[in-house]
Structure formats: C-alpha cells, structure tokens
C-alpha cells in the first residue's frame, strides 16, 4: 500500500482486497504487516467494540520484538503517544475531554473569519496571474494560516512543526521528523505555560485535566496532524471534484455552488485519511473465519468501507453516515470545525474565481504515494486574471509570485513529473520576509 500503483488507483486495490472477505493481509511499508478492514460492517464492528479492540499501540507485537524497526516510515503515524488517539478507557476520556472542551471555546464566527481572511490573502497572490496550483498555493497553506491563529503559534515555530508533520505523513526520514516535531512542540508548550493567551494551546494547558508537558506535546501532535494534512486534502479533493465532475461542474456556470454536496461526495469516496484508525485485538479473535491475532495491527480502510458494494444507498448528498471521521469513541472531535474550514475555503475560491478550470485533464493529475492519506501531488488551474481585493489578512502584499508547479493547456499532454510543493509554512515565511 506504499507504492505509486496503489496511490494511482486505490479503488482497484480495494476491489481485489474484498475478494478475500471483510479483511485482508497487507503491507503498509516494506516489512510492516497489518490486516486491512474493507467492509463497512466490519469497520463499524472494530471501531465500536472497545471490549475487544484497543487503540494503544504498545500492544504492537512486531514493533515490540524488533520485526518493525523504529525508523520504519510508518512508525511515527502508528507509535504510542500519550494522547487521546492512542489511549483507551478512562485515560482516553480524560485526554479527549481536554480537546473537546478547548475546541468548544473556538467561536464558529471567529473561525469563519480566520478562514475568509486567510483565503482572500492567498487568492490575492495568484488571482492577477491567471494560473495557480490550488494545492501548493492554497489548500496546503490555508490551514496553516488558520492553525497559526488557533494555536497561538509563532511563525518560526510553525515552519518546523508543519515540515515535521508533512515528513511524517510522507514517510520522508520520519524518525528525524518526529524528533523535530516533538522538540518544537515542547518550545510552544513552554511558551504558552509562561504566556497563555486566547488560543487552543493555552486552553489545553489550563484545562482541569491537568495535562503534563508530554501529554500537551502529543495532544498538539494529534491536533496538528488532523488539522493540516487531512484538511488540505479535503479542500483539494473537493475542488478537484467540483471542477472535474459534470454533476457538480455543470452547476457552477449556473451560479449554483453545491459545495456541501461535493464535500459529502469526497468524504464518501475520497476521504482525506483513507486508511487509518489502527486497532489491536486484545486477544486472539475469529472474525468471519479469519484469525485476528492479539497485538497485530488492524487498519480500518475508511475509503473501502465507504464504497462497500454491500451499501445499497448511493445517495451521498446530505448523507453523513460515512466513516471519513471514523466512528465510536474515537471519532473525530473536530468534525464541525474541519467541515467549516473546508466549505468556506472552497466557497471563497469559487466566489472569487468563478471561471476557474483545471489546467490538465483530471485523469493525469497525480496522487502522492502513502498507505494512509488520499492526497493530490498538485492541482494546477487556469482562470481569467482577476484583481486582488487588497491585503485583508495577516500578511503584507508580496513581490512577484514564484513559479508554482506544472501548468498545461488542457490538450491532454502528460505534464512534467510533479514534485511535492515545498512546505506551506516555508513559502509563507519567505513571503513575509519579502524573498
């Protein structure tokens, strides 16, 4: 599940996997064995059966006995951290309570304002040029601007945080990236302990759950991971669908912006975290004739479960029964915030650039390899040049924009090999510095 073939057509992989039943053995990275759960019914069973399946990866046999080395690219995504994602029972409830209470203090109108101002600022940079990479110049950077506000994070720390998190998702020197991420978050926690402010980091540090510094660091890892990579993928995948699928694109010219319907479709068919929700059987379990051994990882394929042929209802607009946010006690605690950020980002882009079109045929857009995410490598578009509305958010007007990614004429010619855009924080800092 780590090569380009899987990234190009995961649906074909899921169809083959279903031929073996509700579960199938997979390799997440070289030498990293797991069982993939592909049916909707089995996924719900695993996600909800806390008496049988645990989240704590300290049960992981192959990591404990050295079969999986600590520098394996998937380890930082699967290793134990003292946060709500990797805990069970009372400890999970305590750590999750600190998250839900802190997020509840974020006013929706305030969050919407952050997103709108950040979106306008980014669109102003490329609107006059008539072309953009909506992944590298928009979807990737916008959540970083928003989270800079929510976390009260100084920009210099933000650069190291997001570069570390991006490297972990991509499996690029993930062990070093994990060390960088942890050290940088310790700096942020230390700062907020001394100088609390009206931000999520400070609210977590002051919560009655009394999170230790270590718990604070790894709770922020969880929030940062959920708020950057999956968020940018939801925005980019939603824009791709709206621009490429006739069911949605046909409505744009008529003035209708079915953004919510498009997001529902993406969350069903191309969820930004396609395979994750790792669980470990507490004891040997027989499920539909297959032995699931205690301590061997079960990876829930949220994407495969959502597209399970056994689901007879194909009405996705307004249907929130998908598993993109997971389910059970570990479902995403920030669903409403994530959806608000994505919907406002997409609406603002289409409102500012109503005639935007893909610069390449949708079939030649490339996807980044990786077993967990569903992530485009680039989303190049063209549009009639439009005036900037003025620097309305955090950053000043910038000098001429650097070249950004592969653009095409739409003739069907295969684009140059796309490279992963440089970290959004790095671009942002260069912009602030006038470089």
VENFENCOR-V531770 format. One line per field, one symbol per residue. phi: phi as a letter, one per 30 degrees, with the letter a starting at -180 (. if undefined). psi: psi as a letter, one per 30 degrees, with the letter a starting at -180 (. if undefined). Layout:
BEGIN
phi->???
psi->???
END
This chain:
BEGIN
phi->.ccdddddbdeddddddddcjdbadbbdaeicdacccccdddddeddccddccccdddddedddciecddcddcdddbddbdbddcbbidddddddeddddddddddedddededddddddddedceddiaacdddcbdddedddddedddicedddeedddddddddddichddddddddddddddddeddddbdbdbdeddddcdedhddeddeedddedddddcceddddddddddedddccedcddddddjccddddddeddddcbedcdbahdbbedbebcbhicdcdeicdccdddddddceeddddcdcdiccddceciaidcdddbddddddedddddddddddbdcdbddbeedcdccddkdccbbddabdbbadebddcjdccdcddcdeddebidcbcidjdddeedcdeeeedddddddedid
psi->gflfeeeeifeeeeeeefffaflkkljeljgjklkkjfleeeeeeeffiffeklfjgffjefeegfejlfgkffeffflkkilfegllbeeeeeeeeeeeeeeffjkeeeeeeeeeeeeeeeeeefeffglljfdefdeeeefeeefeeefhkkeeeeeeeeeeeeeeefhjheeeeeeeeeeeeeeeeeefeeilaileeeeefgkffhkleeeeefeeeeeeeffdeeeeeeeeeeeeeeffkffeeffefgfkiheeeeeeeefeehkejejbhklkkflkkkjhgkjjkkgkkjkkjeeeefgkffjfjgjfkfjgglgfgalafglkfheeeeeeeeeeeeeeefeeifgklkflkfffklkklkfeljklfliklllkklllfljfbfllllakklkjlkllfgffkklljklkklkeeeeeeeeefg.
END
